Amino acid sequence: MTSGVEPRRSEGSRPEAERQLAAAVERHREVLASMQELGRPESGQHVAVKAVGRAVHLVSFALRHAAECGVPLERLVELTGWEPDLVSEALART
């Protein structure tokens, strides 16, 4: 079953979409690592949680954009470091 979104297969945009997805995933990892630092005051913890939420949205957007640009599932898995089922589920939710 398809999502009804016709992929835009512009060769010029696919490498950029891959770069953006890789950068978004790296940012997400950085934010998660920062959130796990001990000794953060409650207000700082609140800010960290919000940053994680923004990073998740960024990855979701970049993942959807890469898929729309024709990046195959196998490459999306490689770029994110996620299991194929997780990537498929994330794409289905966007």
N, C-alpha and C positions, 0 to 999 in steps of 0.2 A: 504494500500500500504506500502511496506517495503522499507527501505532505501538501501537495498542491502548489508548491513553490517551484517554479522552473529555475534551475541553476543558471546563473550568468557565468558563462565560461570564457571570460576574457583572459587571455594568457598574461597580459600585463598586470592584471589585478590579483591573480592567484599567488604569485610569489609575495606580494605585499600582504595579502590576507594571511599567508603562512607566517610571515614575520610578525604581524600584529598578534596572531594567536600565541606564538611562542613568547612574545613580550608580555602578554596578558597572563599567561600561565606562570611565568617567572615572577611577575608582580604579586600574584596570588600566593605563591610559595614564600616570598619575602614577608608578606603581611601575616601569614600564618606563623612564621618563625618569630616575628616580632611580638605577636599576641601571646606566645608561650613564655615570654620573659617573666621571670619571677619578680615580685616586689612592686608591681605596678599598682598605683593607687586606684581606687574605685573609679574615679573620673577618667583616668587613663585607660582603664579596662573597657569602659563604655565606648571611648573613642576607637579603641582597637577593634571592638566587635563591629562597629559601624564600618570601619575600614575593610574588614573581611567581607561584609555584605557588598560593599562597592566592588571589591575585587572579584567576587563571584559573578556579579552582573557583568563586569568587564569581560571575563572569560566566556560567559554565555553569549554575549554579543559577538565576540571575536570568533567563537566556534561556529555560530550560525552564519556569520559572514563568510567564513572560510568554506563552509559547506555550499553556500550559494554560489561561490566563485569556482566550484567544481573540484575542490580538494577532496580526494577519496577518503572513505572511512579509515582505511589503514594508515594513511598519512596523518589524519586527525588524531588517531590513537598514538602514533609516534610523537607528534608535537606536544600532546598533553601529558603523556606518560600514564594515561588512564587505561582501564580495561575497556575493550570494545563495547561491552554492554553498558557501561557508564556513559561513554560518549554517545551511543545511540539513544539512551534515555535522556541525556541532556539536550540532544537535538530535538527529540520529540516534545520536550517541554517548552522549547523556545518558540 
